[in-house]
């Protein structure tokens, strides 16, 4: 299984995904198919383009043909609209992601409205996840820069030691460079 944090639809859990290079579709853990970015599959042709012939395509096409005929099961909760206009399962459990809507609501205006509500209601959480991803990317860049300062041309990486004033102690790298043949050869070429 793969959990993907989408920018507009929150976390989606996929059992399997397929791509033809332009279309990337996944089978959701709780049933149904959607594009990897979150929007529900809108046409049978998308399934046929992304999923190779065989068992998986047959399952997807069967889902497509029967997607509007969601069976009612007594033990399966229903999605209901609350008094405040929000959505929840009839047993009181919250909607966890757009995947819940795709699995329980047939294609059409009701599904579109539910997805729109989810995106609007969870915009802060989605924006925070985007911000967290940006912070992680910035931290990764800072880590790469720090590692570059501790790396010899031969590939040796010195132990990270921080001085009391917070600066990086590179004495381990300097000690290595004094005996490194690759580093010494580079200095000799530069001279």
Rosetta constraint file for C-alpha pairs under 8 A:
AtomPair CA 1 CA 13 HARMONIC 6.71 0.50
AtomPair CA 1 CA 14 HARMONIC 5.62 0.50
AtomPair CA 1 CA 15 HARMONIC 4.61 0.50
AtomPair CA 1 CA 16 HARMONIC 6.81 0.50
AtomPair CA 1 CA 29 HARMONIC 7.81 0.50
AtomPair CA 2 CA 13 HARMONIC 5.62 0.50
AtomPair CA 2 CA 14 HARMONIC 5.19 0.50
AtomPair CA 2 CA 15 HARMONIC 6.50 0.50
AtomPair CA 2 CA 16 HARMONIC 7.61 0.50
AtomPair CA 3 CA 11 HARMONIC 6.36 0.50
AtomPair CA 3 CA 12 HARMONIC 5.51 0.50
AtomPair CA 3 CA 13 HARMONIC 4.31 0.50
AtomPair CA 3 CA 14 HARMONIC 6.24 0.50
AtomPair CA 4 CA 11 HARMONIC 5.50 0.50
AtomPair CA 4 CA 12 HARMONIC 5.29 0.50
AtomPair CA 4 CA 13 HARMONIC 6.40 0.50
AtomPair CA 4 CA 14 HARMONIC 7.75 0.50
AtomPair CA 4 CA 36 HARMONIC 7.85 0.50
AtomPair CA 5 CA 9 HARMONIC 7.81 0.50
AtomPair CA 5 CA 10 HARMONIC 5.52 0.50
AtomPair CA 5 CA 11 HARMONIC 4.27 0.50
AtomPair CA 5 CA 12 HARMONIC 6.38 0.50
AtomPair CA 5 CA 129 HARMONIC 7.87 0.50
AtomPair CA 6 CA 10 HARMONIC 5.13 0.50
AtomPair CA 6 CA 11 HARMONIC 6.01 0.50
AtomPair CA 6 CA 12 HARMONIC 7.25 0.50
AtomPair CA 6 CA 36 HARMONIC 8.00 0.50
AtomPair CA 6 CA 37 HARMONIC 5.61 0.50
AtomPair CA 6 CA 38 HARMONIC 6.51 0.50
AtomPair CA 6 CA 126 HARMONIC 7.96 0.50
AtomPair CA 7 CA 37 HARMONIC 7.57 0.50
AtomPair CA 7 CA 126 HARMONIC 6.13 0.50
AtomPair CA 7 CA 127 HARMONIC 7.60 0.50
AtomPair CA 7 CA 129 HARMONIC 7.98 0.50
AtomPair CA 7 CA 130 HARMONIC 6.84 0.50
AtomPair CA 8 CA 37 HARMONIC 7.82 0.50
AtomPair CA 8 CA 38 HARMONIC 7.25 0.50
AtomPair CA 8 CA 119 HARMONIC 6.00 0.50
AtomPair CA 8 CA 123 HARMONIC 7.68 0.50
AtomPair CA 8 CA 126 HARMONIC 6.70 0.50
AtomPair CA 9 CA 37 HARMONIC 7.57 0.50
AtomPair CA 9 CA 38 HARMONIC 5.53 0.50
AtomPair CA 9 CA 39 HARMONIC 7.86 0.50
AtomPair CA 9 CA 97 HARMONIC 7.06 0.50
AtomPair CA 9 CA 98 HARMONIC 5.92 0.50
AtomPair CA 9 CA 115 HARMONIC 7.73 0.50
AtomPair CA 9 CA 118 HARMONIC 7.40 0.50
AtomPair CA 9 CA 119 HARMONIC 5.79 0.50
AtomPair CA 9 CA 126 HARMONIC 7.69 0.50
AtomPair CA 10 CA 97 HARMONIC 6.07 0.50
AtomPair CA 10 CA 98 HARMONIC 7.08 0.50
AtomPair CA 10 CA 119 HARMONIC 7.71 0.50
AtomPair CA 10 CA 122 HARMONIC 7.74 0.50
AtomPair CA 10 CA 126 HARMONIC 6.03 0.50
AtomPair CA 11 CA 97 HARMONIC 6.13 0.50
AtomPair CA 11 CA 98 HARMONIC 7.94 0.50
AtomPair CA 12 CA 28 HARMONIC 7.37 0.50
AtomPair CA 12 CA 38 HARMONIC 7.36 0.50
AtomPair CA 12 CA 97 HARMONIC 6.48 0.50
AtomPair CA 12 CA 98 HARMONIC 7.12 0.50
AtomPair CA 12 CA 99 HARMONIC 6.14 0.50
AtomPair CA 13 CA 28 HARMONIC 5.87 0.50
AtomPair CA 13 CA 29 HARMONIC 5.67 0.50
AtomPair CA 13 CA 99 HARMONIC 7.61 0.50
AtomPair CA 14 CA 26 HARMONIC 5.88 0.50
AtomPair CA 14 CA 27 HARMONIC 5.47 0.50
AtomPair CA 14 CA 28 HARMONIC 4.42 0.50
AtomPair CA 14 CA 29 HARMONIC 5.34 0.50
AtomPair CA 15 CA 26 HARMONIC 7.29 0.50
AtomPair CA 15 CA 27 HARMONIC 5.64 0.50
AtomPair CA 15 CA 28 HARMONIC 5.83 0.50
AtomPair CA 15 CA 29 HARMONIC 5.36 0.50
AtomPair CA 16 CA 26 HARMONIC 5.63 0.50
AtomPair CA 16 CA 27 HARMONIC 5.48 0.50
AtomPair CA 16 CA 28 HARMONIC 7.63 0.50
AtomPair CA 17 CA 24 HARMONIC 7.06 0.50
AtomPair CA 17 CA 25 HARMONIC 5.62 0.50
AtomPair CA 17 CA 26 HARMONIC 3.97 0.50
AtomPair CA 17 CA 27 HARMONIC 6.27 0.50
AtomPair CA 17 CA 36 HARMONIC 7.77 0.50
AtomPair CA 18 CA 24 HARMONIC 5.72 0.50
AtomPair CA 18 CA 25 HARMONIC 5.44 0.50
AtomPair CA 18 CA 26 HARMONIC 6.21 0.50
AtomPair CA 18 CA 50 HARMONIC 5.62 0.50
AtomPair CA 18 CA 51 HARMONIC 5.63 0.50
AtomPair CA 19 CA 23 HARMONIC 5.49 0.50
AtomPair CA 19 CA 24 HARMONIC 4.23 0.50
AtomPair CA 19 CA 25 HARMONIC 6.30 0.50
AtomPair CA 19 CA 50 HARMONIC 4.77 0.50
AtomPair CA 19 CA 51 HARMONIC 6.94 0.50
AtomPair CA 20 CA 24 HARMONIC 6.81 0.50
AtomPair CA 20 CA 49 HARMONIC 6.34 0.50
AtomPair CA 20 CA 50 HARMONIC 4.69 0.50
AtomPair CA 20 CA 51 HARMONIC 7.54 0.50
AtomPair CA 23 CA 35 HARMONIC 7.52 0.50
AtomPair CA 23 CA 46 HARMONIC 7.07 0.50
AtomPair CA 23 CA 49 HARMONIC 7.40 0.50
AtomPair CA 23 CA 50 HARMONIC 5.94 0.50
AtomPair CA 24 CA 35 HARMONIC 5.78 0.50
AtomPair CA 24 CA 36 HARMONIC 5.66 0.50
AtomPair CA 24 CA 50 HARMONIC 6.44 0.50
AtomPair CA 25 CA 33 HARMONIC 6.86 0.50
AtomPair CA 25 CA 34 HARMONIC 5.67 0.50
AtomPair CA 25 CA 35 HARMONIC 4.33 0.50
AtomPair CA 25 CA 36 HARMONIC 5.34 0.50
AtomPair CA 25 CA 41 HARMONIC 7.75 0.50
AtomPair CA 25 CA 47 HARMONIC 7.34 0.50
AtomPair CA 25 CA 50 HARMONIC 6.53 0.50
AtomPair CA 25 CA 51 HARMONIC 7.91 0.50
AtomPair CA 26 CA 33 HARMONIC 5.59 0.50
AtomPair CA 26 CA 34 HARMONIC 5.71 0.50
AtomPair CA 26 CA 35 HARMONIC 6.17 0.50
AtomPair CA 26 CA 36 HARMONIC 5.93 0.50
AtomPair CA 27 CA 31 HARMONIC 6.86 0.50
AtomPair CA 27 CA 32 HARMONIC 6.00 0.50
AtomPair CA 27 CA 33 HARMONIC 4.56 0.50
AtomPair CA 27 CA 34 HARMONIC 6.83 0.50
AtomPair CA 28 CA 32 HARMONIC 5.57 0.50
AtomPair CA 28 CA 33 HARMONIC 5.68 0.50
AtomPair CA 28 CA 34 HARMONIC 7.29 0.50
AtomPair CA 28 CA 99 HARMONIC 6.60 0.50
AtomPair CA 30 CA 99 HARMONIC 6.95 0.50
AtomPair CA 30 CA 100 HARMONIC 6.93 0.50
AtomPair CA 30 CA 103 HARMONIC 5.97 0.50
AtomPair CA 31 CA 99 HARMONIC 7.94 0.50
AtomPair CA 31 CA 102 HARMONIC 7.59 0.50
AtomPair CA 31 CA 103 HARMONIC 5.00 0.50
AtomPair CA 32 CA 63 HARMONIC 6.98 0.50
AtomPair CA 32 CA 67 HARMONIC 7.76 0.50
AtomPair CA 32 CA 99 HARMONIC 7.88 0.50
AtomPair CA 32 CA 102 HARMONIC 6.08 0.50
AtomPair CA 32 CA 103 HARMONIC 5.32 0.50
AtomPair CA 33 CA 40 HARMONIC 6.59 0.50
AtomPair CA 33 CA 41 HARMONIC 6.22 0.50
AtomPair CA 33 CA 60 HARMONIC 7.58 0.50
AtomPair CA 33 CA 102 HARMONIC 7.59 0.50
AtomPair CA 34 CA 38 HARMONIC 6.08 0.50
AtomPair CA 34 CA 39 HARMONIC 5.77 0.50
AtomPair CA 34 CA 40 HARMONIC 4.14 0.50
AtomPair CA 34 CA 41 HARMONIC 4.74 0.50
AtomPair CA 34 CA 102 HARMONIC 7.86 0.50
AtomPair CA 35 CA 39 HARMONIC 5.42 0.50
AtomPair CA 35 CA 40 HARMONIC 6.02 0.50
AtomPair CA 35 CA 41 HARMONIC 6.03 0.50
AtomPair CA 38 CA 98 HARMONIC 7.36 0.50
AtomPair CA 40 CA 102 HARMONIC 6.79 0.50
AtomPair CA 41 CA 46 HARMONIC 6.97 0.50
AtomPair CA 41 CA 47 HARMONIC 7.63 0.50
AtomPair CA 42 CA 46 HARMONIC 7.42 0.50
AtomPair CA 43 CA 47 HARMONIC 7.19 0.50
AtomPair CA 44 CA 48 HARMONIC 6.43 0.50
AtomPair CA 44 CA 61 HARMONIC 7.08 0.50
AtomPair CA 44 CA 64 HARMONIC 6.66 0.50
AtomPair CA 45 CA 49 HARMONIC 6.01 0.50
AtomPair CA 46 CA 50 HARMONIC 6.22 0.50
AtomPair CA 47 CA 51 HARMONIC 5.79 0.50
AtomPair CA 47 CA 57 HARMONIC 7.23 0.50
AtomPair CA 47 CA 60 HARMONIC 6.86 0.50
AtomPair CA 47 CA 61 HARMONIC 7.29 0.50
AtomPair CA 48 CA 52 HARMONIC 7.21 0.50
AtomPair CA 48 CA 53 HARMONIC 7.86 0.50
AtomPair CA 48 CA 57 HARMONIC 6.93 0.50
AtomPair CA 51 CA 56 HARMONIC 7.04 0.50
AtomPair CA 51 CA 57 HARMONIC 5.56 0.50
AtomPair CA 52 CA 56 HARMONIC 7.57 0.50
AtomPair CA 52 CA 57 HARMONIC 6.28 0.50
AtomPair CA 53 CA 57 HARMONIC 5.55 0.50
AtomPair CA 53 CA 58 HARMONIC 7.54 0.50
AtomPair CA 54 CA 58 HARMONIC 6.20 0.50
AtomPair CA 55 CA 59 HARMONIC 6.22 0.50
AtomPair CA 56 CA 60 HARMONIC 6.20 0.50
AtomPair CA 57 CA 61 HARMONIC 6.04 0.50
AtomPair CA 58 CA 62 HARMONIC 6.07 0.50
AtomPair CA 59 CA 63 HARMONIC 6.17 0.50
AtomPair CA 60 CA 64 HARMONIC 6.17 0.50
AtomPair CA 61 CA 65 HARMONIC 6.18 0.50
AtomPair CA 62 CA 66 HARMONIC 6.24 0.50
AtomPair CA 63 CA 67 HARMONIC 5.36 0.50
AtomPair CA 66 CA 70 HARMONIC 7.16 0.50
AtomPair CA 67 CA 106 HARMONIC 6.02 0.50
AtomPair CA 67 CA 107 HARMONIC 7.31 0.50
AtomPair CA 68 CA 105 HARMONIC 7.92 0.50
AtomPair CA 68 CA 106 HARMONIC 4.62 0.50
AtomPair CA 68 CA 107 HARMONIC 6.47 0.50
AtomPair CA 69 CA 106 HARMONIC 7.38 0.50
AtomPair CA 70 CA 104 HARMONIC 7.12 0.50
AtomPair CA 70 CA 105 HARMONIC 7.61 0.50
AtomPair CA 70 CA 106 HARMONIC 6.94 0.50
AtomPair CA 72 CA 76 HARMONIC 7.26 0.50
AtomPair CA 77 CA 89 HARMONIC 5.98 0.50
AtomPair CA 77 CA 90 HARMONIC 5.95 0.50
AtomPair CA 77 CA 91 HARMONIC 6.48 0.50
AtomPair CA 78 CA 89 HARMONIC 5.44 0.50
AtomPair CA 78 CA 90 HARMONIC 5.41 0.50
AtomPair CA 78 CA 91 HARMONIC 7.96 0.50
AtomPair CA 78 CA 104 HARMONIC 7.27 0.50
AtomPair CA 79 CA 87 HARMONIC 6.65 0.50
AtomPair CA 79 CA 88 HARMONIC 5.58 0.50
AtomPair CA 79 CA 89 HARMONIC 4.36 0.50
AtomPair CA 79 CA 90 HARMONIC 5.90 0.50
AtomPair CA 79 CA 101 HARMONIC 7.89 0.50
AtomPair CA 79 CA 104 HARMONIC 7.09 0.50
AtomPair CA 79 CA 105 HARMONIC 7.93 0.50
AtomPair CA 80 CA 87 HARMONIC 5.70 0.50
AtomPair CA 80 CA 88 HARMONIC 5.64 0.50
AtomPair CA 80 CA 89 HARMONIC 5.86 0.50
AtomPair CA 80 CA 90 HARMONIC 5.81 0.50
AtomPair CA 81 CA 85 HARMONIC 5.86 0.50
AtomPair CA 81 CA 86 HARMONIC 5.70 0.50
AtomPair CA 81 CA 87 HARMONIC 4.63 0.50
AtomPair CA 81 CA 88 HARMONIC 6.61 0.50
AtomPair CA 82 CA 86 HARMONIC 5.25 0.50
AtomPair CA 82 CA 87 HARMONIC 5.78 0.50
AtomPair CA 82 CA 88 HARMONIC 6.94 0.50
AtomPair CA 86 CA 117 HARMONIC 7.45 0.50
AtomPair CA 87 CA 94 HARMONIC 7.67 0.50
AtomPair CA 87 CA 95 HARMONIC 6.87 0.50
AtomPair CA 87 CA 114 HARMONIC 7.51 0.50
AtomPair CA 88 CA 92 HARMONIC 6.23 0.50
AtomPair CA 88 CA 93 HARMONIC 6.13 0.50
AtomPair CA 88 CA 94 HARMONIC 4.94 0.50
AtomPair CA 88 CA 95 HARMONIC 5.39 0.50
AtomPair CA 89 CA 93 HARMONIC 5.25 0.50
AtomPair CA 89 CA 94 HARMONIC 6.24 0.50
AtomPair CA 89 CA 95 HARMONIC 6.78 0.50
AtomPair CA 95 CA 100 HARMONIC 6.47 0.50
AtomPair CA 96 CA 100 HARMONIC 6.79 0.50
AtomPair CA 97 CA 101 HARMONIC 7.52 0.50
AtomPair CA 97 CA 118 HARMONIC 7.67 0.50
AtomPair CA 98 CA 102 HARMONIC 6.47 0.50
AtomPair CA 98 CA 115 HARMONIC 6.12 0.50
AtomPair CA 98 CA 118 HARMONIC 6.93 0.50
AtomPair CA 99 CA 103 HARMONIC 6.10 0.50
AtomPair CA 100 CA 104 HARMONIC 6.18 0.50
AtomPair CA 101 CA 105 HARMONIC 5.45 0.50
AtomPair CA 101 CA 111 HARMONIC 6.60 0.50
AtomPair CA 101 CA 114 HARMONIC 6.85 0.50
AtomPair CA 101 CA 115 HARMONIC 7.03 0.50
AtomPair CA 102 CA 106 HARMONIC 7.19 0.50
AtomPair CA 102 CA 107 HARMONIC 7.79 0.50
AtomPair CA 102 CA 111 HARMONIC 7.15 0.50
AtomPair CA 105 CA 110 HARMONIC 7.23 0.50
AtomPair CA 105 CA 111 HARMONIC 5.75 0.50
AtomPair CA 106 CA 110 HARMONIC 7.67 0.50
AtomPair CA 106 CA 111 HARMONIC 6.46 0.50
AtomPair CA 107 CA 111 HARMONIC 5.72 0.50
AtomPair CA 107 CA 112 HARMONIC 7.71 0.50
AtomPair CA 108 CA 112 HARMONIC 6.29 0.50
AtomPair CA 109 CA 113 HARMONIC 6.02 0.50
AtomPair CA 110 CA 114 HARMONIC 6.18 0.50
AtomPair CA 111 CA 115 HARMONIC 6.13 0.50
AtomPair CA 112 CA 116 HARMONIC 6.12 0.50
AtomPair CA 113 CA 117 HARMONIC 6.11 0.50
AtomPair CA 114 CA 118 HARMONIC 6.22 0.50
AtomPair CA 115 CA 119 HARMONIC 6.23 0.50
AtomPair CA 116 CA 120 HARMONIC 6.19 0.50
AtomPair CA 117 CA 121 HARMONIC 5.85 0.50
AtomPair CA 118 CA 122 HARMONIC 5.92 0.50
AtomPair CA 119 CA 123 HARMONIC 5.74 0.50
AtomPair CA 122 CA 126 HARMONIC 6.13 0.50
AtomPair CA 123 CA 127 HARMONIC 5.94 0.50
AtomPair CA 124 CA 128 HARMONIC 6.06 0.50
AtomPair CA 125 CA 129 HARMONIC 6.22 0.50
AtomPair CA 126 CA 130 HARMONIC 6.35 0.50
AtomPair CA 127 CA 131 HARMONIC 6.16 0.50
AtomPair CA 128 CA 132 HARMONIC 6.04 0.50
AtomPair CA 129 CA 133 HARMONIC 6.17 0.50
AtomPair CA 130 CA 134 HARMONIC 6.28 0.50
AtomPair CA 131 CA 135 HARMONIC 6.14 0.50
AtomPair CA 132 CA 136 HARMONIC 6.11 0.50
AtomPair CA 133 CA 137 HARMONIC 6.19 0.50
AtomPair CA 134 CA 138 HARMONIC 6.15 0.50
AtomPair CA 135 CA 139 HARMONIC 6.08 0.50
AtomPair CA 136 CA 140 HARMONIC 6.02 0.50
AtomPair CA 137 CA 141 HARMONIC 6.24 0.50
AtomPair CA 138 CA 142 HARMONIC 6.27 0.50
AtomPair CA 139 CA 143 HARMONIC 6.08 0.50
AtomPair CA 140 CA 144 HARMONIC 6.16 0.50
AtomPair CA 141 CA 145 HARMONIC 6.27 0.50
AtomPair CA 142 CA 146 HARMONIC 6.20 0.50
AtomPair CA 143 CA 147 HARMONIC 6.07 0.50
AtomPair CA 144 CA 148 HARMONIC 6.07 0.50
AtomPair CA 145 CA 149 HARMONIC 6.48 0.50
AtomPair CA 146 CA 150 HARMONIC 6.65 0.50
AtomPair CA 147 CA 151 HARMONIC 6.13 0.50
AtomPair CA 147 CA 157 HARMONIC 7.23 0.50
AtomPair CA 149 CA 170 HARMONIC 7.91 0.50
AtomPair CA 150 CA 157 HARMONIC 5.49 0.50
AtomPair CA 150 CA 158 HARMONIC 5.29 0.50
AtomPair CA 150 CA 159 HARMONIC 7.56 0.50
AtomPair CA 150 CA 160 HARMONIC 7.39 0.50
AtomPair CA 150 CA 170 HARMONIC 6.56 0.50
AtomPair CA 150 CA 173 HARMONIC 6.05 0.50
AtomPair CA 151 CA 155 HARMONIC 6.08 0.50
AtomPair CA 151 CA 156 HARMONIC 5.59 0.50
AtomPair CA 151 CA 157 HARMONIC 4.37 0.50
AtomPair CA 151 CA 158 HARMONIC 6.38 0.50
AtomPair CA 151 CA 173 HARMONIC 7.11 0.50
AtomPair CA 152 CA 156 HARMONIC 5.22 0.50
AtomPair CA 152 CA 157 HARMONIC 6.43 0.50
AtomPair CA 152 CA 173 HARMONIC 6.95 0.50
AtomPair CA 152 CA 177 HARMONIC 7.00 0.50
AtomPair CA 152 CA 183 HARMONIC 7.11 0.50
AtomPair CA 153 CA 182 HARMONIC 7.04 0.50
AtomPair CA 153 CA 183 HARMONIC 6.07 0.50
AtomPair CA 154 CA 180 HARMONIC 7.80 0.50
AtomPair CA 154 CA 182 HARMONIC 5.85 0.50
AtomPair CA 154 CA 183 HARMONIC 6.72 0.50
AtomPair CA 157 CA 173 HARMONIC 7.34 0.50
AtomPair CA 158 CA 170 HARMONIC 7.57 0.50
AtomPair CA 158 CA 172 HARMONIC 5.58 0.50
AtomPair CA 158 CA 173 HARMONIC 5.16 0.50
AtomPair CA 158 CA 176 HARMONIC 7.98 0.50
AtomPair CA 159 CA 172 HARMONIC 6.75 0.50
AtomPair CA 160 CA 168 HARMONIC 7.37 0.50
AtomPair CA 160 CA 169 HARMONIC 7.38 0.50
AtomPair CA 160 CA 170 HARMONIC 7.89 0.50
AtomPair CA 161 CA 168 HARMONIC 6.14 0.50
AtomPair CA 161 CA 169 HARMONIC 5.33 0.50
AtomPair CA 161 CA 170 HARMONIC 7.45 0.50
AtomPair CA 162 CA 166 HARMONIC 5.74 0.50
AtomPair CA 162 CA 167 HARMONIC 5.73 0.50
AtomPair CA 162 CA 168 HARMONIC 4.72 0.50
AtomPair CA 162 CA 169 HARMONIC 5.52 0.50
AtomPair CA 163 CA 167 HARMONIC 5.42 0.50
AtomPair CA 163 CA 168 HARMONIC 6.08 0.50
AtomPair CA 163 CA 169 HARMONIC 5.89 0.50
AtomPair CA 170 CA 174 HARMONIC 6.34 0.50
AtomPair CA 171 CA 175 HARMONIC 6.03 0.50
AtomPair CA 172 CA 176 HARMONIC 6.27 0.50
AtomPair CA 173 CA 177 HARMONIC 6.15 0.50
AtomPair CA 174 CA 178 HARMONIC 6.40 0.50
AtomPair CA 175 CA 179 HARMONIC 7.20 0.50
AtomPair CA 176 CA 180 HARMONIC 5.99 0.50
AtomPair CA 177 CA 183 HARMONIC 6.05 0.50
AtomPair CA 177 CA 184 HARMONIC 7.32 0.50
AtomPair CA 178 CA 184 HARMONIC 7.57 0.50
AtomPair CA 179 CA 184 HARMONIC 7.73 0.50
AtomPair CA 180 CA 184 HARMONIC 6.12 0.50
AtomPair CA 181 CA 185 HARMONIC 6.00 0.50
AtomPair CA 182 CA 186 HARMONIC 6.31 0.50
AtomPair CA 183 CA 187 HARMONIC 6.38 0.50
AtomPair CA 184 CA 188 HARMONIC 6.20 0.50
AtomPair CA 185 CA 189 HARMONIC 6.23 0.50
AtomPair CA 186 CA 190 HARMONIC 6.24 0.50
AtomPair CA 187 CA 191 HARMONIC 6.29 0.50
